[in-house]
Amino acid sequence: MNKQQLAAKIWASANEMRSKIEANEYKDYILGFIFYKFLSDREEQFLLKNGFDRESMETVREEDPEMLSFVQDNLGYFISYDDLYSTWLAKGSDFDVSDVRDALSAFSRLIKPSHRNVFDKIFNTLETGLSKLGDTSGAQTKAINALLQLIRDIPMDGKQGYDVLGYIYEYLISNFAANAGKKAGEFYTPHEVSILISQIVAQNLAGRNEVTVYDPTSGSGSLLITIGEAIARQQGDRGSIKYYAQELKENTYNLTRMNLVMRGIAPDNIVCRCGDTLEDDWPWFEEGHPESYELLPVDAVVSNPPYSQRWNSEGKDQDKRFKGYGVAPKSKADYAFLLHDLYHLKPDGVMCIVLPHGVLFRGGEEEKIRTALVENNNIDAIIGLPANIFFGTGIPTIVMVLKKSRPSDDVLVIDASKGFVKDGKNNRLRACDIRRVVDAYQGRKNIERFCRVVSKQEIRDNGYNLNIPRYVDSSEAPETWDIYATMFGGIPVSEVDALKRYWAALPGLRDELFEAAGGTTLRLRSKDVKETVWESSAVRNYLDSYDARFSGFGQWLHDELIDDPSLVNLPTEEDVLARKVFDRLRDEALVDPYDAYQVLDDSWRSIATDLEVLQTEGFDAVKKVDPNMVMKKKNGKEVEVQDGWRGRVLPFGLVQRELLADDLHALESVSDRMTAIDGELSEIVEGLSEDDKAALGDALNDAGDAFVASKLRKMIKELRSDGDQDELADQVEKAQSLLDEQKVAKKKQKSLSAQLEANTKSAIEGLSDQRARELLDTKWNRPIEEGLASLSRAEIDGLVNKVKDLSKKYETTFSEVDEQIHAEESNLSQMLGRLTGNESDMAGIHEFMNLLGGDAR
């Protein structure tokens, strides 16, 4: 299975296994065991490459000093044979929780001294928490065994192994974060926010041979890793990046180190520390020798610190990090974290920090710091993010980009708060939202209702208040009503003119749709707006012109992706495709290029997964099928069993539509008939009276909404023997006939389904290379081509809806509404006039009629 399927399977099983343990705690167990498996497998692979086989590996023990040094010198740690993950699995029922305790204790003892910063106490959280996995040793052993089995299929070797491992680790961390409530913010920055920050940082560091990156509130390390990946994609060398990380909470600090090591980053490039960033600056000085402190300057600082946290600000006015700027208030450490980050930046470096929106406009000490940052030209850009985008908090947040030295003194303000998609309880940035922000940052131009370059003087004039709405108004324009059109009818010329981008792109269509109606209004020439628009030569010409933009694009995609998948550079290919799409949409009047980019990205995720498989296994993987494994209950336990087959790359459904259309149609026809039979049976039951249902007795189920097949024949005989029940007998006989037909159809459906699956399996396994490429083209490229084409059609549909809405808005005039009101009042008055009652009642009715303006006769 691909990495997405494997990650989803592990998460589903882990979520089921964790029982009453909180997600925030359970993550430490499963992620800890994954890391131990990684180190164990890595040692085995190292030994196998150095002349060992499975039998001689049993000699790998710490009692052998040469062996110990050999492994330590090359890996930085040592795991004895008895403590290997594979040995645990091989023990079967002899495995015990004590094996884990002994192994983790030994690991700490056998770390190479030069690698202690990376590995020392890295399993502390796991080791001290084992007791929470069960009340007894047996229960703990059972829980650990289940975890070991759960993660056994995760690959740990080579580039592909690191990619899959990293993906699964990130997937698990993000899912645990989604289930951890407020505690999620302690260890995870949503991946989309990390990508946004990483692309901004990578742009600024382009062309550097060596890069140092620092995250002073590193959490799980995901943000730091995403930054490194973006830089590596740009310069092509992962080994030239050095990672610095600091984290306060020990269990989260351990996650940082595990995550970095498992991404294949050399231990020499990892420098981590567990400490309080605000209290103890980085790097720490030697014990008892504060004079040994030396500033650590880095190329990039990235952080997502805890928002508005209390801190000890006492005496911090002498701290070099805050000199010249001021000290953040003790109730809110946001600017303390920011100034810490800025202090560690090289003169030509860049930093990105995620902060609550309030840092832009709060007064007091924060205003003083903000003023100094503006006057020192440190603030490069402010990016407003959507609300509810972080796990555990719904407050609005920003990304602030800062530098120590800039050639300009203006500030780019971007309001990206409207670009997101709902994803469960949270909002999520889409690929197009990220791209739009990154392009705006790089272009540094004014874009209406999205971003603006603001001068320092304007910020001064606003009292150093950086609240985004002061500079960028992205609010929806309030709906207006034209008084003349409201009173006399027609569609206001001004509201038709507001659709000017359509009229510019579709010359002549405005006059085809509208004619003068008097005053400052127009009216529709035809009630059928949709037909008028879609039959217009202007629309046909526009669509032809749009389609021409992508002439030959399908063939280019084929040549780029399918002709030789092994040559595709996965890390950079989506950018290549995106540039091609943006180039073809240059000066396009209606379609938003970023919508087109989203179409591309939606398809790219699936394409990239397939390309990983083809580049790892070769092109013949397209012709492979695998058992389709599902979880089913057996003897009260969830077990994995095979349920048919599935294509390793090609979905069965696609192959059936393209190559086995007749077989598929035959199956669908039977399935459609079965659905129709269900409907006919329901109609018969719904048409029965209560007396009929009583007469049928147990020939109907307890709910009285379906027939019991085994009882019908006997019931028909009984009804026929009663001369008064022939009509009901006819209905039951019809139902019996339908059930008989359904039984035959069900058998046929099962047979046809089994035959279709067998034929599909054979078809995939027997594909020629040419046919395989055609099917890949259908799976990968057709959705992109169709998706891009649909954007222009969607714009035309959008215009149709806008014109219809305008027409509907003014179709009833105020005078017509007033006439309707008077008519209803008159009717009500007449009805009141016909009422009778005592003197008090009539007095009340008389007054009501006066209010209505009716006649009091």
Sequence and secondary structure as in RCSB ss.txt:
>XXXX:A:sequence
MNKQQLAAKIWASANEMRSKIEANEYKDYILGFIFYKFLSDREEQFLLKNGFDRESMETVREEDPEMLSFVQDNL
GYFISYDDLYSTWLAKGSDFDVSDVRDALSAFSRLIKPSHRNVFDKIFNTLETGLSKLGDTSGAQTKAINALLQL
IRDIPMDGKQGYDVLGYIYEYLISNFAANAGKKAGEFYTPHEVSILISQIVAQNLAGRNEVTVYDPTSGSGSLLI
TIGEAIARQQGDRGSIKYYAQELKENTYNLTRMNLVMRGIAPDNIVCRCGDTLEDDWPWFEEGHPESYELLPVDA
VVSNPPYSQRWNSEGKDQDKRFKGYGVAPKSKADYAFLLHDLYHLKPDGVMCIVLPHGVLFRGGEEEKIRTALVE
NNNIDAIIGLPANIFFGTGIPTIVMVLKKSRPSDDVLVIDASKGFVKDGKNNRLRACDIRRVVDAYQGRKNIERF
CRVVSKQEIRDNGYNLNIPRYVDSSEAPETWDIYATMFGGIPVSEVDALKRYWAALPGLRDELFEAAGGTTLRLR
SKDVKETVWESSAVRNYLDSYDARFSGFGQWLHDELIDDPSLVNLPTEEDVLARKVFDRLRDEALVDPYDAYQVL
DDSWRSIATDLEVLQTEGFDAVKKVDPNMVMKKKNGKEVEVQDGWRGRVLPFGLVQRELLADDLHALESVSDRMT
AIDGELSEIVEGLSEDDKAALGDALNDAGDAFVASKLRKMIKELRSDGDQDELADQVEKAQSLLDEQKVAKKKQK
SLSAQLEANTKSAIEGLSDQRARELLDTKWNRPIEEGLASLSRAEIDGLVNKVKDLSKKYETTFSEVDEQIHAEE
SNLSQMLGRLTGNESDMAGIHEFMNLLGGDAR
>XXXX:A:secstr
  HHHHHHHHHHHHHHHTTTS HHHHHHHHHHHHHHHHHHHHHHHHHHHTT  TTGGGG  TT HHHHHHHHHHH
S    GGGSHHHHHHHGGG  HHHHHHHHHHHHHT  GGGHHHHTTTTHHHHHHGGGG SSHHHHHHHHHHHHHH
TTT   SHHHHHHHHHHHHHHHHHHHHHTSGGGGGGT   HHHHHHHHHHHHHHTTT SSEEEEETT TTSHHHH
HHHHHHHHHHS GGGEEEEEEESSHHHHHHHHHHHHHTT  GGGEEEEES TTTS SS  BTTBGGG     EEE
EEE   TT     TTGGG TTTTTT    TT  HHHHHHHHHHTEEEEEEEEEEEEGGGGT  THHHHHHHHHHH
TT EEEEEE  TT BTTB S EEEEEE S  S   EEEEE TT  EEETTEEE  HHHHHHHHHHHHH   BTTT
EEEE HHHHHHTTT   GGGT   S       HHHHHH SEEHHHHHTTHHHHHHSTTHHHHHEEEEETTEEEES
 S HHHHHHH HHHHHHHHHHHHHTTTHHHHHIIIIIS GGG  HHHHHHHHHHHHHHHTTT SSS HHHHHHHH
HHHHHHHHHHHHHHHHH GGGGG EEEEEEEEEETTEEEEEEEEEEESSS HHHHHHHH HHHHHHHHHHHHHHH
HHHHHHHHHHHT  HHHHHHHGGGB TTSSSB HHHHHHHHHHHHHSTT HHHHHHHHHHHHHHHHHHHHHHHHH
HHHHHHHHHHHHHHHT  HHHHHHHHIIIIIHHHHHHHHHHHHHHHHHHHHHHHHHHHHTSS HHHHHHHHHHHH
HHHHHHHHT    HHHHHHHHHHHHHHT    
